[in-house]
Amino acid sequence: MSDIALLYATFPGRAEAEHIAETVLAERLAACVNILAPCTSIYRWQGAVERGDEVPALFKTTPQLAGRLRARIEVLHPYDLAVVETWPVAAGAAVSDWVAAETG
């Protein structure tokens, strides 16, 4: 069993990542969002290899809220296919308690 759930998603730019972060924080679906440095993504899309600059973000939430948070990110996300991965994380009691308190 994991202490918290970490959701990973990439965005076309920092503004979109920050907007979605602020929205899910206000809705108490996440306790924290780490917006990371831009990266280059190379991927297959509709039969072709594509390349694009993206901004990754990590969303910290409880395992119980992970599904709702994923669905909300997908609704707010500007991509046709928003890839939102959920990772279980053993974060320790203090972090787990903080995430639960901030999302409860």
C-alpha positions as CSV (number, residue, x, y, z in Angstrom):
1,M,0.0,0.0,0.0
2,S,1.3,3.4,-0.9
3,D,1.4,6.4,1.4
4,I,0.5,8.9,-1.4
5,A,-0.2,8.9,-5.1
6,L,2.0,10.9,-7.4
7,L,0.4,11.8,-10.8
8,Y,2.7,12.8,-13.7
9,A,1.6,14.8,-16.7
10,T,3.1,17.0,-19.3
11,F,1.7,20.2,-20.7
12,P,2.4,22.4,-23.7
13,G,3.7,25.2,-21.6
14,R,4.2,26.6,-18.1
15,A,1.0,28.7,-18.1
16,E,-1.2,25.7,-18.7
17,A,0.6,23.6,-16.1
18,E,0.3,26.5,-13.5
19,H,-3.4,27.0,-14.4
20,I,-4.3,23.4,-13.9
21,A,-2.1,23.2,-10.7
22,E,-3.9,26.2,-9.2
23,T,-7.3,24.8,-10.1
24,V,-6.8,21.3,-8.5
25,L,-5.2,22.9,-5.5
26,A,-8.2,25.2,-5.0
27,E,-10.4,22.1,-5.4
28,R,-8.3,20.2,-2.8
29,L,-7.7,17.4,-5.2
30,A,-3.9,17.8,-4.7
31,A,-1.8,19.0,-1.8
32,C,1.2,20.1,-4.0
33,V,2.1,20.4,-7.6
34,N,5.8,20.5,-8.6
35,I,6.2,22.1,-12.0
36,L,9.5,21.0,-13.5
37,A,11.9,22.4,-16.1
38,P,10.8,22.1,-19.7
39,C,11.8,18.9,-21.5
40,T,11.8,17.5,-25.0
41,S,9.3,14.7,-25.6
42,I,9.8,12.4,-28.6
43,Y,6.8,10.2,-29.2
44,R,4.7,8.4,-31.8
45,W,1.4,10.0,-32.7
46,Q,-1.0,9.0,-35.5
47,G,1.7,6.9,-37.2
48,A,4.5,9.5,-37.2
49,V,7.4,10.3,-34.8
50,E,6.8,13.7,-33.3
51,R,9.0,15.9,-31.1
52,G,7.9,18.8,-28.9
53,D,8.9,20.9,-25.9
54,E,6.7,20.2,-22.9
55,V,6.5,21.1,-19.2
56,P,6.1,18.1,-16.8
57,A,4.3,18.4,-13.5
58,L,4.0,16.1,-10.5
59,F,0.8,16.2,-8.5
60,K,0.8,14.9,-4.9
61,T,-2.5,13.5,-3.6
62,T,-4.0,10.6,-1.6
63,P,-4.5,7.2,-3.2
64,Q,-8.3,7.7,-2.6
65,L,-8.3,10.9,-4.7
66,A,-6.0,9.8,-7.5
67,G,-8.8,8.8,-9.8
68,R,-10.8,12.0,-9.3
69,L,-7.6,14.1,-9.8
70,R,-6.7,12.2,-13.0
71,A,-10.2,12.8,-14.4
72,R,-10.0,16.5,-13.5
73,I,-6.6,17.0,-15.1
74,E,-7.9,15.2,-18.2
75,V,-10.9,17.6,-18.4
76,L,-8.7,20.7,-18.0
77,H,-5.9,19.6,-20.2
78,P,-5.6,21.1,-23.7
79,Y,-4.2,18.0,-25.4
80,D,-6.5,15.6,-27.4
81,L,-4.9,12.8,-25.4
82,A,-3.8,13.9,-22.0
83,V,-1.4,11.2,-20.6
84,V,-1.7,11.2,-16.8
85,E,0.3,8.5,-15.1
86,T,-0.4,7.5,-11.5
87,W,2.5,6.2,-9.4
88,P,2.2,4.9,-5.9
89,V,4.8,6.4,-3.6
90,A,6.1,5.4,-0.1
91,A,6.4,8.9,1.3
92,G,6.5,8.3,5.0
93,A,4.0,9.2,7.7
94,A,4.7,12.9,8.0
95,V,4.2,13.5,4.3
96,S,1.3,11.2,4.0
97,D,-0.4,13.0,6.9
98,W,0.3,16.4,5.3
99,V,-1.2,15.3,1.9
100,A,-4.3,13.9,3.7
101,A,-4.8,17.1,5.7
102,E,-4.4,19.4,2.7
103,T,-6.8,17.4,0.5
104,G,-9.4,16.5,3.1
